[in-house]
Amino acid sequence: MISIPKIAVGDLLEMKKPHPCGNKTFQVLRIGSDVRIQCAGCGRDLTLERIKLEKSIKKIISSEESHAE
């Protein structure tokens, strides 16, 4: 069974491969069939197809977890 990751606006995503700036963390800005994310290192924002993004996610840090720390 395939599990679909639960992504929400404001979540931080740790990717499998780093952005060219060297950072692996991205923040979710918009969700839909395409997902808009912003690099936490250089601030560049990207729009990716949801399926392609889901395959490249290593870990999801929800916005609730990041505020609790």
C-alpha positions as CSV (number, residue, x, y, z in Angstrom):
1,M,0.0,0.0,0.0
2,I,1.3,3.4,-0.9
3,S,1.3,6.1,1.8
4,I,0.6,9.6,0.8
5,P,2.5,12.2,2.9
6,K,0.4,14.8,4.7
7,I,1.8,18.2,3.7
8,A,0.5,21.5,5.0
9,V,1.3,25.1,4.4
10,G,4.1,26.2,6.7
11,D,5.7,22.7,7.0
12,L,9.4,22.3,6.6
13,L,10.5,19.5,4.2
14,E,13.9,17.9,4.3
15,M,14.8,16.7,0.8
16,K,16.9,13.7,-0.3
17,K,19.2,15.9,-2.4
18,P,20.4,19.4,-1.6
19,H,19.5,22.6,-3.4
20,P,22.4,24.0,-5.4
21,C,23.0,26.5,-2.5
22,G,23.8,23.4,-0.3
23,N,20.6,23.5,1.9
24,K,18.2,20.5,2.1
25,T,15.4,22.3,4.0
26,F,12.4,23.9,2.2
27,Q,9.2,25.5,3.5
28,V,5.8,24.8,1.9
29,L,4.1,28.0,0.6
30,R,1.2,26.6,-1.4
31,I,-0.5,23.2,-2.0
32,G,-2.5,21.9,-4.9
33,S,-1.7,19.7,-7.8
34,D,1.5,21.7,-7.9
35,V,3.3,22.5,-4.7
36,R,5.2,25.8,-4.2
37,I,8.2,25.6,-1.8
38,Q,10.9,28.0,-0.7
39,C,14.5,27.2,0.0
40,A,15.3,27.9,3.7
41,G,18.9,28.8,2.7
42,C,18.8,31.2,-0.2
43,G,15.1,32.0,-0.3
44,R,14.6,30.8,-3.9
45,D,11.0,29.5,-4.5
46,L,10.1,26.6,-6.7
47,T,6.9,25.1,-8.1
48,L,7.0,21.3,-8.5
49,E,4.4,18.7,-9.4
50,R,3.1,17.1,-6.3
51,I,4.1,13.5,-7.3
52,K,7.7,14.6,-8.1
53,L,7.9,16.4,-4.8
54,E,6.6,13.5,-2.8
55,K,9.3,11.2,-4.2
56,S,12.1,13.6,-3.2
57,I,11.0,14.2,0.4
58,K,13.2,12.5,3.1
59,K,11.4,13.9,6.2
60,I,8.5,16.2,7.0
61,I,8.8,18.6,9.9
62,S,5.3,19.9,10.6
63,S,4.8,23.5,11.6
64,E,3.4,22.4,15.0
65,E,6.6,20.5,15.8
66,S,8.9,23.4,14.8
67,H,7.0,25.9,17.0
68,A,7.0,23.5,20.0
69,E,10.8,23.3,20.2
